[in-house]
Amino acid sequence: MGSKPTPGITLLPEKMENITEEEKKSLTPESGFNLVGIDPFASQGSRLYLIEHFEKYQDALQSKKSRKNPDEYLILYYGA
């Protein structure tokens, strides 16, 4: 039986549990917002990839909503 989904992210493959804190930190911007893609089939340590950086949340959210690939998993990381 699988584990519970991560809060804020639903219906992701179980491999998503293996995203490292180091990956998350490396894609967390100093300011603004990073739109990040998640590759559940990549090797551990390389599952996250930067799509685009935005200064405004509204622009990042609009970009996330406008992406049309239903198989693409996305997350927004905001500046520290």
Residue pairs with C-beta under 8 A, 6 or more apart in sequence:
2 14
3 14
3 17
5 11
5 12
6 12
6 16
6 17
8 75
9 16
9 73
9 75
12 38
12 40
12 73
13 40
15 40
15 41
15 47
16 38
16 40
16 47
16 73
18 44
18 47
19 38
19 47
19 48
20 44
20 45
22 45
23 45
23 46
23 47
23 48
24 48
24 77
26 48
27 34
27 36
27 48
27 50
27 77
28 34
28 77
28 78
28 79
28 80
29 53
29 77
29 78
29 79
29 80
30 79
30 80
31 55
31 79
32 53
32 54
32 55
32 56
32 60
32 78
32 79
33 53
33 54
33 55
33 56
33 57
33 59
33 60
33 76
33 77
33 78
33 79
34 50
34 51
34 52
34 53
34 54
34 60
34 76
34 77
35 50
35 51
35 52
35 53
35 54
35 60
35 63
35 64
35 74
35 76
36 48
36 49
36 50
36 51
36 74
36 75
36 76
36 77
37 48
37 49
37 50
37 51
37 72
37 73
37 74
38 47
38 48
38 73
38 74
38 75
39 46
39 47
39 48
39 49
39 73
40 47
40 73
51 63
51 74
52 60
52 63
54 60
54 63
57 76
57 78
60 76
61 76
64 74
64 76
67 74
